[in-house]
C-alpha cells in the first residue's frame, strides 16, 4: 500500500501560521483564542476563507461552529475536526491541528479521488476549553444535542455568553458564501489531536490509537477554621485552615497513589482568606480533579475523600465538599479502532493503544455517533503552554493516517 499524497506540507503550515498569527498578542506568549473574542473570530473567518478557496460548502450554526463540506453522492456524512478555541497562553497545535489536518486530509482526497460517496465534513467547534466562560464542550454539545449553556454565564468582564455568541455568529453569517447550518449528525466522527502527554514519545510510537477517554470528577473543598493574630495566638490554640488543607491534600494525594497507579489527582486551584502575611488563615477553598477510565476507581477515591474529611484531627475546623463535574468514562468505537490499527500497519507507522487522559470533543460525539481518535506525539509531553511542540514528521504522519481513514469511510 502506498502513502497518500500528503507532501504538500506548505499548505498546512501556511494555514497554521495564518491563524496563529491572528492569535498572538505582543504582551502574551503563545496562542490565545477565547471563544467569541476578536482573535477567535479572525481564526474562524480565516478557516471559512480557506474552505471557500477550496470550493467547499461553508456553514455556520447558532453557536459559532464552522462546517466545511465536500458533498458526496448520498446523504451520509463522515466528519472530522476539533476545537478552535485555546486556553490562555496556549500552544500552536491543540485543537487547531485537528482542524487543519482534517482540512488537509479532505483536500488530499478531493485532489486524488474526486467526489466521495458520503459527504466529507470538517468541523471547527467553537469552544471546548472553558477558558472564557465556565462551561466546556459548548460547541460539540450544541452540535450533538442542540444544547445551549445557561444564559447566566459571564466572563471576567461581565459579558454574558448569550450576548457574545449572538454578536459573533451574526458577523460570521454576514461573510460571503456562508450558509446557516441545518443540524444533522454524521455517520462517524474522527478526531486528530496531539497527545498532550508523554506516552507516545516514551514508547517510540508515531500514532496513538485511542480506545477510550477517562472519566473526570471535580470537587470544591471548603476548609473553615478561625482567623486570628499570627503573633499572639499560641500554636496549640490555632485552628489554621491552611495547615489543615495542606494536611488533607497530602493525605489525599497519598491515597490516590495507593489506590491505582493510573488514577490522576490534581489540586489546581487554592484560595486563602484573608491571605494576609500576619493573619492566621481562617478559610481555604481548593479544587480536586481526579481522572480514571473506570468509574469504580473514581467512586472508591470519593469514598476515601469523605472518610479523610470525617477523620480530620481538629474537629473545630469544618470541611465541606461539593462535586461540580461528574463525567463518566467512555469507550470509543471498536470497529473504527480496528480499521485505524490496520491502516497504521499498512502504512508502517509504530503505534500504541491508549486511553486519553484529557477530555476532547470526541467525548461528546461518542455519546451520539461512532467516534474514533488519533494522537500524534507531544514533545516532552508538554501542552496548554507556549512551548507546546510536535515534530513535523509526526504531524504529517497523523494527516496521512487520517486521510486513509476518511477514504475508507467515505469512498
Sine and cosine of phi, psi and omega as CSV:
sin_phi,cos_phi,sin_psi,cos_psi,sin_omega,cos_omega
0.00,0.00,0.74,-0.67,0.01,-1.00
-1.00,-0.08,0.48,-0.88,0.05,-1.00
-0.94,0.34,0.58,-0.82,0.11,-0.99
-0.95,0.31,0.29,-0.96,-0.08,-1.00
-0.97,0.25,0.99,-0.14,0.12,-0.99
-0.87,-0.50,0.43,0.90,-0.06,-1.00
-0.97,0.25,-0.29,0.96,-0.05,-1.00
-0.99,0.17,0.90,0.44,-0.02,-1.00
-0.95,0.33,-0.36,0.93,0.02,-1.00
-0.85,0.53,-0.65,0.76,-0.02,-1.00
-0.90,0.44,-0.73,0.68,0.02,-1.00
-0.87,0.50,-0.74,0.67,-0.04,-1.00
-0.93,0.37,-0.54,0.84,0.05,-1.00
-0.90,0.43,-0.72,0.70,0.06,-1.00
-0.86,0.51,-0.74,0.67,-0.05,-1.00
-0.86,0.50,-0.73,0.68,-0.04,-1.00
-0.92,0.39,-0.59,0.81,0.01,-1.00
-0.90,0.43,-0.69,0.72,-0.02,-1.00
-0.95,0.32,-0.69,0.72,-0.02,-1.00
-0.91,0.41,-0.50,0.87,0.05,-1.00
-0.89,0.45,-0.45,0.89,0.00,-1.00
-1.00,0.07,-0.08,1.00,-0.06,-1.00
-0.90,-0.43,0.16,0.99,-0.02,-1.00
-0.98,-0.20,0.75,-0.66,0.02,-1.00
-0.91,-0.41,0.68,-0.73,-0.08,-1.00
-0.83,0.56,-0.54,0.84,-0.07,-1.00
-0.99,-0.12,0.12,0.99,-0.02,-1.00
-0.70,-0.72,0.69,-0.72,0.10,-1.00
-0.98,0.22,0.33,-0.94,0.10,-0.99
0.96,0.28,-0.32,-0.95,-0.06,-1.00
-0.93,-0.37,0.71,-0.70,0.08,-1.00
-0.74,-0.67,0.95,-0.32,0.06,-1.00
-0.79,-0.61,0.99,0.13,0.05,-1.00
-0.98,0.20,0.63,-0.78,-0.12,-0.99
-0.81,0.59,0.72,-0.69,0.03,-1.00
0.94,0.34,0.08,1.00,0.07,-1.00
-0.98,0.22,0.22,-0.98,0.04,-1.00
-0.84,0.54,-0.64,0.77,0.00,-1.00
-0.93,0.36,-0.60,0.80,0.07,-1.00
-0.90,0.44,-0.72,0.69,0.00,-1.00
-0.87,0.50,-0.69,0.72,0.00,-1.00
-0.88,0.47,-0.59,0.81,0.01,-1.00
-0.94,0.35,-0.72,0.70,0.04,-1.00
-0.90,0.43,-0.61,0.80,0.05,-1.00
-0.90,0.44,-0.67,0.74,0.03,-1.00
-0.89,0.47,-0.66,0.75,0.02,-1.00
-0.89,0.45,-0.66,0.75,0.06,-1.00
-0.87,0.49,-0.66,0.75,0.04,-1.00
-0.88,0.47,-0.67,0.74,0.03,-1.00
-0.88,0.48,-0.69,0.72,-0.01,-1.00
-0.92,0.40,-0.66,0.75,0.03,-1.00
-0.89,0.46,-0.67,0.74,0.02,-1.00
-0.90,0.44,-0.45,0.89,0.00,-1.00
-1.00,-0.05,0.16,0.99,0.00,-1.00
0.88,0.48,0.58,0.81,0.12,-0.99
-0.99,-0.11,0.46,-0.89,0.04,-1.00
-0.98,0.21,0.85,-0.53,-0.07,-1.00
-0.96,-0.28,0.75,-0.66,-0.02,-1.00
-0.67,-0.74,0.40,-0.92,0.08,-1.00
-0.71,-0.70,0.66,-0.76,0.05,-1.00
-0.97,-0.23,-0.11,-0.99,-0.16,-0.99
-0.97,0.24,-0.07,1.00,0.07,-1.00
-0.93,-0.36,-0.04,1.00,0.05,-1.00
0.99,-0.16,0.12,0.99,0.16,-0.99
-0.91,0.42,0.65,-0.76,0.05,-1.00
-0.95,-0.31,0.69,-0.72,-0.03,-1.00
-0.84,-0.55,0.76,-0.65,0.13,-0.99
-0.88,-0.47,0.91,-0.42,-0.07,-1.00
-0.94,-0.33,0.70,-0.71,0.23,-0.97
-0.95,-0.31,0.99,-0.16,-0.19,-0.98
-0.89,0.46,0.64,-0.77,0.08,-1.00
-0.99,-0.17,-0.18,-0.98,-0.06,-1.00
-1.00,-0.05,-0.14,0.99,0.07,-1.00
-0.78,-0.63,-0.18,-0.98,-0.13,-0.99
-1.00,-0.06,-0.04,1.00,-0.01,-1.00
-0.98,0.20,0.43,-0.90,-0.05,-1.00
-0.77,-0.63,0.76,-0.65,0.13,-0.99
-0.95,-0.32,0.89,-0.45,-0.16,-0.99
-0.93,-0.38,0.49,-0.87,0.14,-0.99
-0.59,-0.81,0.22,-0.98,0.02,-1.00
0.54,-0.84,-0.17,-0.99,0.01,-1.00
-0.23,-0.97,-0.36,-0.93,-0.12,-0.99
-0.97,-0.25,0.57,-0.82,-0.02,-1.00
-1.00,0.02,-0.41,0.91,-0.06,-1.00
-0.98,0.21,0.24,-0.97,0.03,-1.00
-0.74,-0.67,0.16,-0.99,0.27,-0.96
-0.98,0.22,0.18,-0.98,0.09,-1.00
-0.93,0.37,0.76,-0.66,-0.02,-1.00
0.85,0.53,0.71,0.70,-0.02,-1.00
-1.00,0.08,-0.16,-0.99,-0.04,-1.00
-1.00,-0.09,0.05,-1.00,-0.11,-0.99
-1.00,0.04,-0.16,0.99,-0.11,-0.99
-0.90,-0.43,-0.42,0.91,-0.07,-1.00
-0.85,0.53,0.89,-0.46,-0.02,-1.00
0.99,0.13,-0.82,0.57,-0.09,-1.00
-0.90,0.43,-0.55,0.83,0.04,-1.00
-0.87,0.49,-0.67,0.74,0.01,-1.00
-0.92,0.39,-0.51,0.86,0.04,-1.00
-0.96,0.29,-0.82,0.58,-0.08,-1.00
-0.97,0.25,-0.52,0.86,0.14,-0.99
-0.91,0.42,-0.61,0.79,0.07,-1.00
-0.91,0.40,-0.66,0.76,0.05,-1.00
-0.89,0.45,-0.67,0.74,0.03,-1.00
-0.88,0.47,-0.66,0.75,0.01,-1.00
-0.89,0.46,-0.69,0.73,0.02,-1.00
-0.90,0.44,-0.65,0.76,0.03,-1.00
-0.91,0.41,-0.61,0.79,0.08,-1.00
-0.84,0.55,-0.73,0.68,-0.04,-1.00
-0.94,0.35,-0.64,0.77,0.02,-1.00
-0.87,0.49,-0.70,0.71,-0.04,-1.00
-0.95,0.31,-0.55,0.83,-0.09,-1.00
-1.00,-0.07,-0.60,0.80,-0.15,-0.99
-0.89,-0.45,-0.20,0.98,-0.01,-1.00
0.96,0.26,-0.44,-0.90,-0.15,-0.99
-0.91,0.42,0.73,-0.68,0.00,-1.00
-1.00,0.09,0.19,-0.98,0.10,-0.99
-0.96,0.28,-0.73,0.69,0.06,-1.00
-0.97,-0.24,0.60,-0.80,0.04,-1.00
-0.85,0.52,0.72,-0.70,0.13,-0.99
-1.00,-0.08,0.82,-0.58,-0.07,-1.00
-0.84,-0.55,0.78,-0.62,0.17,-0.99
-0.98,-0.20,0.75,-0.66,0.01,-1.00
-0.87,-0.50,0.81,-0.59,0.18,-0.98
-0.96,-0.27,0.99,-0.11,-0.04,-1.00
-0.91,0.42,0.66,-0.75,-0.10,-1.00
-0.89,0.46,-0.62,0.79,-0.14,-0.99
-0.40,-0.92,0.65,-0.76,0.08,-1.00
-0.67,-0.74,-0.54,0.84,-0.22,-0.97
-0.97,0.22,-0.51,0.86,-0.10,-0.99
0.97,0.26,0.42,0.91,-0.11,-0.99
-0.98,0.19,-0.47,0.88,-0.01,-1.00
-0.99,-0.14,-0.78,0.63,0.05,-1.00
-0.94,-0.35,0.52,-0.85,-0.08,-1.00
-0.98,0.20,0.88,0.47,0.05,-1.00
-0.44,-0.90,0.71,-0.71,-0.05,-1.00
-0.93,-0.36,0.34,-0.94,0.07,-1.00
0.84,0.54,0.49,0.87,-0.06,-1.00
-0.91,0.40,-0.53,0.85,0.02,-1.00
-0.92,0.38,-0.78,0.63,-0.03,-1.00
-0.95,0.32,-0.53,0.85,0.06,-1.00
-0.90,0.43,-0.61,0.79,0.04,-1.00
-0.93,0.36,-0.67,0.74,-0.01,-1.00
-0.87,0.49,-0.68,0.73,-0.08,-1.00
-0.99,0.14,-0.67,0.74,-0.18,-0.98
-0.90,-0.45,-0.04,1.00,-0.15,-0.99
0.81,0.59,0.67,0.75,-0.10,-1.00
-0.96,-0.28,0.85,-0.53,0.09,-1.00
-1.00,-0.09,0.57,-0.82,0.08,-1.00
-0.94,0.33,0.23,-0.97,0.01,-1.00
-0.85,0.52,0.62,-0.78,-0.02,-1.00
-0.94,0.33,-0.22,0.98,-0.03,-1.00
-0.98,0.20,-0.11,0.99,0.00,-1.00
-0.90,0.43,0.74,-0.67,0.07,-1.00
-0.72,-0.69,0.40,-0.92,0.07,-1.00
-1.00,-0.05,-0.12,-0.99,-0.08,-1.00
-0.92,0.38,-0.31,0.95,0.05,-1.00
-0.99,-0.11,0.19,0.98,0.02,-1.00
0.91,0.40,0.39,0.92,0.14,-0.99
-1.00,0.09,0.79,-0.61,-0.06,-1.00
-1.00,0.10,0.44,-0.90,-0.08,-1.00
-0.83,0.55,-0.72,0.70,-0.09,-1.00
-0.88,0.48,-0.70,0.71,0.00,-1.00
-0.90,0.43,-0.73,0.69,0.00,-1.00
-0.88,0.47,-0.67,0.74,0.00,-1.00
-0.89,0.46,-0.77,0.64,-0.06,-1.00
-0.87,0.50,-0.67,0.75,-0.01,-1.00
-0.91,0.41,-0.70,0.72,-0.03,-1.00
-0.92,0.38,-0.71,0.70,-0.02,-1.00
-0.91,0.43,-0.65,0.76,0.03,-1.00
-0.85,0.53,-0.68,0.73,0.00,-1.00
-0.94,0.34,-0.62,0.79,0.03,-1.00
-0.90,0.44,-0.64,0.77,-0.03,-1.00
-0.94,0.33,-0.25,0.97,0.06,-1.00
-0.99,0.14,-0.23,0.97,-0.04,-1.00
-0.93,0.37,0.54,-0.84,-0.01,-1.00
-0.86,0.51,0.61,-0.79,0.09,-1.00
0.96,0.30,0.00,1.00,-0.04,-1.00
-1.00,0.05,0.77,-0.64,0.04,-1.00
-0.96,-0.29,0.36,-0.93,0.07,-1.00
-0.99,0.13,0.83,-0.56,-0.11,-0.99
-0.95,0.31,0.73,-0.69,0.09,-1.00
-0.99,-0.16,0.89,-0.45,-0.17,-0.99
-0.85,0.53,0.77,-0.64,0.19,-0.98
-0.38,-0.93,0.72,-0.70,-0.08,-1.00
-0.99,0.14,0.48,-0.88,0.01,-1.00
-0.99,0.16,0.20,-0.98,0.13,-0.99
-0.96,0.29,-0.55,0.84,0.03,-1.00
-0.43,-0.90,0.28,-0.96,0.05,-1.00
-0.69,-0.73,0.77,-0.64,0.03,-1.00
-0.84,-0.54,0.84,-0.54,-0.02,-1.00
-0.93,-0.38,0.83,-0.56,0.10,-0.99
-0.99,-0.10,0.74,-0.68,-0.12,-0.99
-0.43,-0.90,0.47,-0.88,0.21,-0.98
-0.94,0.34,0.48,-0.88,-0.08,-1.00
-0.92,0.40,-0.63,0.78,-0.09,-1.00
0.93,0.37,0.44,0.90,0.03,-1.00
-0.37,-0.93,0.01,-1.00,-0.13,-0.99
-0.99,-0.14,-0.03,1.00,-0.22,-0.98
-0.92,0.38,-0.65,0.76,-0.01,-1.00
-0.89,0.46,-0.68,0.74,-0.01,-1.00
-0.92,0.40,-0.67,0.74,-0.02,-1.00
-0.93,0.36,-0.44,0.90,0.03,-1.00
-0.99,-0.13,0.09,1.00,0.02,-1.00
0.82,0.58,0.66,0.75,0.02,-1.00
-0.97,-0.26,0.64,-0.77,0.03,-1.00
-1.00,0.06,-0.58,0.81,-0.05,-1.00
-0.82,-0.57,0.72,-0.69,0.14,-0.99
-0.98,-0.22,0.81,-0.59,0.05,-1.00
-0.99,-0.13,0.92,-0.39,-0.15,-0.99
-1.00,0.01,0.87,-0.50,-0.03,-1.00
-1.00,-0.09,-0.29,0.96,-0.01,-1.00
-0.17,-0.99,0.10,-1.00,0.01,-1.00
-0.78,-0.63,0.71,-0.70,-0.08,-1.00
-0.89,0.45,0.41,-0.91,0.22,-0.98
-0.99,0.13,0.45,-0.89,-0.01,-1.00
-0.77,-0.64,0.66,-0.75,0.18,-0.98
-0.76,-0.65,0.68,-0.73,0.03,-1.00
-0.79,-0.61,0.59,-0.80,-0.05,-1.00
-0.72,-0.69,0.45,-0.89,0.21,-0.98
-0.92,-0.40,0.82,-0.57,-0.02,-1.00
-0.93,-0.36,0.81,-0.59,-0.02,-1.00
-0.94,-0.34,0.88,-0.47,0.00,-1.00
-0.94,-0.35,0.87,-0.49,-0.09,-1.00
-0.89,-0.46,0.89,-0.45,0.04,-1.00
-0.91,-0.42,-0.73,-0.69,-0.02,-1.00
-0.68,-0.73,0.87,-0.50,0.08,-1.00
-0.95,0.33,0.71,-0.70,0.00,-1.00
-0.36,-0.93,0.07,-1.00,-0.06,-1.00
-0.95,0.32,0.73,-0.68,-0.05,-1.00
-0.96,0.30,-0.39,0.92,-0.06,-1.00
-0.99,-0.16,-0.45,0.90,-0.12,-0.99
-0.97,-0.25,-0.14,0.99,-0.03,-1.00
-1.00,-0.08,0.90,-0.44,0.01,-1.00
-0.86,0.52,0.50,-0.86,-0.07,-1.00
-0.86,0.52,-0.62,0.78,-0.08,-1.00
-0.98,0.22,-0.13,0.99,0.03,-1.00
-0.96,-0.29,0.13,0.99,-0.05,-1.00
-1.00,0.07,0.53,-0.85,0.18,-0.98
-0.84,-0.54,0.97,0.25,-0.17,-0.99
-0.99,0.12,0.94,-0.34,-0.04,-1.00
-0.91,0.42,-0.59,0.81,-0.02,-1.00
-0.93,0.37,-0.70,0.71,0.02,-1.00
-0.89,0.46,-0.65,0.76,0.04,-1.00
-0.90,0.43,-0.64,0.77,0.02,-1.00
-0.90,0.43,-0.67,0.74,0.02,-1.00
-0.88,0.47,-0.71,0.71,0.02,-1.00
-0.88,0.48,-0.70,0.72,0.00,-1.00
-0.90,0.43,-0.70,0.71,0.00,-1.00
-0.88,0.48,-0.67,0.74,0.01,-1.00
-0.88,0.47,-0.70,0.71,0.01,-1.00
-0.91,0.42,-0.62,0.78,0.00,-1.00
-0.91,0.41,-0.65,0.76,0.02,-1.00
-0.89,0.45,-0.68,0.73,0.04,-1.00
-0.90,0.43,-0.62,0.78,0.03,-1.00
-0.90,0.43,-0.64,0.77,0.02,-1.00
-0.90,0.43,-0.70,0.72,0.01,-1.00
-0.89,0.45,-0.62,0.79,-0.02,-1.00
-0.96,0.28,-0.48,0.88,-0.08,-1.00
-0.95,0.31,-0.76,0.65,-0.03,-1.00
-0.29,-0.96,0.73,-0.69,-0.06,-1.00
-0.92,0.39,-0.35,0.94,-0.01,-1.00
-1.00,-0.06,-0.09,1.00,0.04,-1.00
-0.97,0.22,0.80,-0.60,0.07,-1.00
-0.98,-0.21,0.64,-0.77,-0.03,-1.00
-0.74,-0.67,0.82,-0.57,-0.05,-1.00
-0.67,-0.74,0.74,-0.67,0.24,-0.97
-0.96,-0.30,0.97,-0.25,-0.10,-0.99
-0.97,-0.24,-0.28,0.96,0.01,-1.00
-0.76,-0.65,0.67,-0.75,0.05,-1.00
-0.51,-0.86,0.81,-0.59,-0.02,-1.00
-0.86,-0.51,0.80,-0.60,-0.03,-1.00
-0.92,-0.38,0.72,-0.70,0.02,-1.00
-0.77,-0.64,0.73,-0.68,0.17,0.99
-1.00,0.07,0.03,1.00,0.06,-1.00
0.88,0.47,0.74,0.67,0.01,-1.00
-0.83,-0.55,0.65,-0.76,-0.15,-0.99
-0.87,0.49,-0.57,0.82,-0.10,-1.00
-0.95,-0.31,0.45,0.89,0.02,-1.00
-0.77,-0.64,0.75,-0.66,0.08,-1.00
-0.92,0.40,0.79,-0.61,-0.03,-1.00
-0.88,0.48,0.75,-0.66,0.01,-1.00
-0.99,-0.16,-0.28,0.96,-0.02,-1.00
-0.46,-0.89,0.68,-0.73,0.07,-1.00
-0.70,-0.71,0.73,-0.69,0.10,-0.99
-0.86,-0.52,0.75,-0.66,0.03,-1.00
-0.65,-0.76,0.38,-0.92,0.00,-1.00
-0.99,-0.14,0.43,-0.90,0.16,-0.99
-0.77,-0.64,0.75,-0.66,0.09,-1.00
-0.84,-0.54,0.87,-0.50,0.07,-1.00
-0.84,-0.55,0.57,-0.82,-0.04,-1.00
-0.59,-0.80,0.64,-0.77,0.06,-1.00
-0.25,-0.97,0.36,-0.93,-0.01,-1.00
-1.00,0.01,0.07,1.00,0.08,-1.00
-0.83,-0.56,0.82,-0.57,0.00,-1.00
-0.88,0.47,-0.53,0.85,-0.04,-1.00
-0.89,0.45,-0.59,0.81,0.03,-1.00
-0.92,0.38,-0.67,0.74,0.03,-1.00
-0.88,0.47,-0.64,0.77,0.01,-1.00
-0.92,0.39,-0.65,0.76,0.03,-1.00
-0.88,0.47,-0.66,0.76,0.02,-1.00
-0.91,0.41,-0.65,0.76,0.01,-1.00
-0.86,0.51,-0.63,0.78,0.04,-1.00
-0.90,0.45,-0.65,0.76,0.03,-1.00
-0.92,0.39,-0.58,0.82,0.06,-1.00
-0.85,0.53,-0.75,0.66,-0.02,-1.00
-0.93,0.37,-0.56,0.83,0.04,-1.00
-0.91,0.42,-0.72,0.70,-0.02,-1.00
-0.91,0.42,-0.57,0.82,0.05,-1.00
-0.92,0.38,-0.66,0.76,0.01,-1.00
-0.91,0.42,-0.57,0.82,-0.07,-1.00
-1.00,0.01,0.22,0.97,-0.04,-1.00
-0.85,0.53,0.65,-0.76,-0.10,-0.99
-0.91,0.42,-0.66,0.75,-0.07,-1.00
-1.00,-0.09,0.98,-0.18,-0.06,-1.00
-0.95,0.32,-0.24,0.97,0.05,-1.00
-0.96,0.28,-0.29,0.96,0.04,-1.00
-1.00,-0.04,0.77,-0.64,-0.02,-1.00
-0.99,-0.16,0.58,-0.81,0.04,-1.00
-0.76,-0.65,0.70,-0.72,0.05,-1.00
-0.77,-0.64,0.67,-0.75,0.00,-1.00
-0.86,-0.52,0.72,-0.69,0.08,-1.00
-0.77,-0.64,0.82,-0.57,0.08,-1.00
-1.00,0.08,0.74,-0.68,0.00,-1.00
-0.81,-0.59,-0.05,1.00,0.16,-0.99
-0.65,-0.76,0.72,-0.69,0.10,-0.99
-0.57,-0.82,0.99,0.14,0.00,-1.00
-0.99,-0.16,0.84,-0.55,-0.04,-1.00
-0.96,0.26,0.49,-0.87,0.12,-0.99
-0.89,0.45,0.48,-0.88,0.06,-1.00
-0.77,-0.64,0.50,-0.87,0.15,-0.99
-0.98,-0.20,0.72,-0.70,0.06,-1.00
-1.00,0.10,0.20,-0.98,-0.19,-0.98
-0.90,0.44,0.82,-0.57,-0.07,-1.00
-0.93,0.36,-0.61,0.80,-0.02,-1.00
-0.91,0.41,-0.71,0.71,0.02,-1.00
-0.92,0.39,-0.58,0.81,0.06,-1.00
-0.88,0.47,-0.70,0.71,0.03,-1.00
-0.89,0.46,-0.67,0.74,0.03,-1.00
-0.88,0.48,-0.72,0.70,-0.01,-1.00
-0.92,0.40,-0.56,0.83,0.06,-1.00
-0.89,0.45,-0.66,0.75,0.03,-1.00
-0.91,0.42,-0.62,0.78,0.02,-1.00
-0.88,0.47,-0.72,0.70,-0.01,-1.00
-0.90,0.43,-0.57,0.82,0.08,-1.00
-0.92,0.39,-0.68,0.73,0.00,-1.00
-0.89,0.45,-0.60,0.80,-0.04,-1.00
-1.00,0.02,-0.15,0.99,0.09,-1.00
0.99,0.15,0.44,0.90,0.00,-1.00
-1.00,-0.09,0.75,-0.66,0.11,-0.99
-0.90,0.44,0.71,-0.71,-0.08,-1.00
-0.73,-0.69,0.27,-0.96,0.20,-0.98
-0.60,-0.80,0.48,-0.88,0.06,-1.00
-0.98,-0.20,0.72,-0.69,-0.10,-1.00
-0.49,-0.87,0.30,-0.95,0.14,-0.99
-0.99,-0.10,0.70,-0.72,0.03,-1.00
-0.97,0.24,0.79,-0.62,0.05,-1.00
-1.00,0.07,-0.11,0.99,0.03,-1.00
-0.93,-0.36,0.49,-0.87,0.13,-0.99
-0.98,0.22,0.53,-0.85,0.01,-1.00
-0.62,-0.78,0.21,-0.98,0.09,-1.00
-0.84,0.54,-0.47,0.88,0.05,-1.00
-0.86,0.50,-0.46,0.89,0.05,-1.00
-0.86,0.51,-0.67,0.74,0.01,-1.00
-0.97,0.25,-0.72,0.69,-0.03,-1.00
-0.87,0.49,-0.58,0.81,-0.08,-1.00
-0.90,0.43,-0.32,0.95,0.02,-1.00
-0.99,0.15,-0.08,1.00,-0.05,-1.00
-0.79,-0.61,-0.57,0.82,-0.08,-1.00
-0.64,-0.77,0.37,-0.93,0.11,-0.99
-0.83,0.55,0.80,-0.61,-0.15,-0.99
-0.71,-0.70,0.59,-0.80,0.06,-1.00
-0.63,-0.78,0.37,-0.93,0.01,-1.00
-0.73,-0.68,0.54,-0.84,0.10,-0.99
-0.83,-0.55,0.76,-0.65,0.05,-1.00
-0.94,-0.33,0.52,-0.86,0.25,-0.97
-0.86,-0.51,0.37,-0.93,-0.15,-0.99
-0.92,0.40,0.56,-0.83,0.16,-0.99
-0.97,-0.24,0.85,-0.52,-0.04,-1.00
-0.87,0.50,0.84,-0.54,-0.01,-1.00
0.94,0.33,0.08,1.00,-0.04,-1.00
0.94,0.33,0.31,0.95,-0.12,-0.99
-1.00,-0.05,0.74,-0.67,0.10,-1.00
-0.47,-0.88,0.12,-0.99,-0.09,-1.00
0.82,0.57,0.60,0.80,-0.04,-1.00
-0.46,-0.89,0.44,-0.90,-0.02,-1.00
-0.86,0.51,-0.48,0.88,-0.02,-1.00
-1.00,-0.04,0.35,0.94,0.15,-0.99
-0.84,0.54,0.76,-0.65,-0.08,-1.00
-0.51,-0.86,0.55,-0.84,0.15,-0.99
-0.67,-0.75,0.66,-0.75,-0.02,-1.00
-0.90,0.43,0.68,-0.74,-0.01,-1.00
-0.80,0.59,-0.61,0.80,0.00,-1.00
-0.90,0.44,-0.58,0.82,0.02,-1.00
-0.96,0.29,-0.60,0.80,0.09,-1.00
-0.87,0.50,-0.69,0.72,0.01,-1.00
-0.91,0.42,-0.62,0.78,0.01,-1.00
-0.90,0.44,-0.66,0.75,0.03,-1.00
-0.88,0.47,-0.67,0.74,0.04,-1.00
-0.91,0.41,-0.60,0.80,0.04,-1.00
-0.86,0.51,-0.77,0.64,-0.02,-1.00
-0.92,0.40,-0.66,0.75,0.03,-1.00
-0.88,0.48,-0.67,0.74,0.00,-1.00
-0.85,0.53,-0.74,0.67,-0.01,-1.00
-0.93,0.36,-0.58,0.81,0.04,-1.00
-0.89,0.45,-0.70,0.71,0.03,-1.00
-0.92,0.40,-0.59,0.81,0.01,-1.00
-0.88,0.47,-0.73,0.69,-0.04,-1.00
-0.92,0.40,-0.45,0.89,0.00,-1.00
-1.00,0.09,-0.53,0.85,-0.20,-0.98
-0.96,-0.27,-0.36,0.93,-0.11,-0.99
-0.96,-0.29,0.00,0.00,0.00,0.00
